[in-house]
Amino acid sequence: MSKSNNIVFIILQIIVWIIFVGLCIEAGGLLVNFGFSIFKPESVKYLYQKLDLSQIFNQSQLFFFSLYGFIVIISLLKAYLFYLVINLISKLDLLNPFNSYVSKQIIQISYFTFGIGIISYVARQTSEGLLNYGFNTTNLNQFWTDSQAFILMAAVIFVIASIFKRGIELQKENDMTV
């Protein structure tokens, strides 16, 4: 492996760690907001992202818990997705990348990416449906605007996982014939 590839790989690891930490902070902040919005709603305007859903809570607790549940689940899944990426990068051997662990990790990453996309899509449709009933959900669009991107990314990652799986099969066949 060349020195420039090694430097790029190290920079990639650093970027993935930074994204992971940021997503963990976001998920933690949203969980804290959730607790405060239930027990001390007047202080929500001072918390992370000022996510105040007290109007929805007063109109319907079911819709409040549904929307906040979507937000928290999506943020936790994104953090876990990057945890999987960190595991993949930390155990990836660039000299011999075609192994069963890498293949399984890439497939798992594609499943989680697809799950995030589907949950984001359902949440967006739910949010848009609640607009028709007089609920103000426009400030929540930031949490699920990228649902189609996640679904498309999951398809691309799944294709890459299939290529890795086929590469492992070819490598095993090649090792058996030699």
Summary of the structure (lengths in Angstrom):
residues: 178
radius of gyration: 20.6
end to end distance: 24.7
largest distance: 71.5
contacts: 518
relative contact order: 0.11
helix: 85%
strand: 0%
